[in-house]
């Protein structure tokens, strides 16, 4: 527990909390915009494929979750770059390697901090955004179709999986940042991954849970592989 406190003291948690708040407000603004797009484009009765994605809650959930995944993946990469790359590839490496603690334990704590902040903030933010969208929709008389019987459970599960997926992207990005000893490369790598992976979330809105479960499984396996590679490299580092 003391090791967790020590690592948390090294970062300005308030900075990331402000970033999370900014992401939340941005996603909420876009979510409200999505609610009105169907009425604006189709007058509330259109059936075009473009409008159908905004006409039901599954489509709206997939859109907001995809955007949240993109935002929190970048945030996860930023935290990973600060907590892992900056520490091990910078001047603090000598201090870290001289700790009378197993090297893998320190790396494990750092990865857990990255995953914990990313997953928790993504989960809470996505649930709040969709929840407030639902309230606003009823206040303004906008009632998108409900295509699932367990929408609340779907929102909760998709938010958890999105948080896990985002944190995995952050860990995966560290492999490239480590190779180049660059925080910028870590963030750019996450951006590239996001550009490719985000589209898959909106492919099948009705099966968003299964799609995200498959994506999360793949990304977590890759992230775990990356973690073991980093752990082995840290073991071989010299003070």
C-alpha positions, 0 to 999 in steps of 0.5 A, a space after each residue: 500500500 505504501 508503494 501505491 501512495 509513493 507512486 501516486 504522490 509523484 503525479 498530479 492527480 488533480 491534473 488528470 481529474 480536470 482532464 476527465 472532467 473536460 472529456 465528460 463535458 465534451 462527450 455530454 455536449 456531443 451526446 446531446 447533439 446526437 439526440 437532435 441530429 435524427 430530428 434535424 436530418 429526418 424530421 423525426 421520421 426519416 429512415 436513412 441509414 445515416 439517421 438510423 444510428 441516431 434513432 435508437 438507444 443502441 446506436 447512441 450508446 455505440 457512438 458515445 462509447 466509441 468517442 469515450 474509448 478514443 478520449 480515454 485511450 489517449 488519456 491512458 497513454 498520457 498517464 502511462 507516458 508520465 508514470 512509466 516512460 518518463 520514469 524509466 527512460 528519464 533521470 529518475 531511472 537510477 532512483 527507481 532501480 536503486 529501490 530495495 524493492 523487486 523491480 517487477 513490483 514497481 512496474 506492476 504498481 505503475 501499470 495498475 495505477 494507469 489501468 485504475 485511473 483510466 478504467 474508473 474514469 471511463 466507466 463513471 464518465 460513460 455511465 453519467 453521459 448516457 444517463 444524462 442523455 436519457 434524462 434530457 431526451 425525456 425532458 425535450 420529448 425526444 424518444 429514440 427507439 429502445 431495441 433492448 430489454 436490458 439497456 441499463 445492464 448493457 450501458 454498465 457492461 459496455 462502460 466497464 469493457 470500454 474502460 478496460 479497453 482504454 487502459 489496455 491501449 495505454 499499456 500497449 502504447 508504452 512498448 513503442 514509447 519505450 523503444 524510442 524513449 519518447 513520451 510523444 511516441 507513446 501518445 501518437 501510438 495510442 492515437 493510431 490504435 484509436 483511429 483503427 479500433 474505434 470504428 469496430 465499436 459502431 459496426 454492430 450497435 445491437 451486439 456492442 457487448 460481444 464486440 467490445 468483449 472480443 476487442 477487450 480480450 484481444 487487447 488485454 492479452 496483448 497488453 499482458 504480453 507487453 507488460 512481461 516484455 517491459 518487466 524482463 527489460 527492466 530486470 536487465 537494466 543496470 543502475 
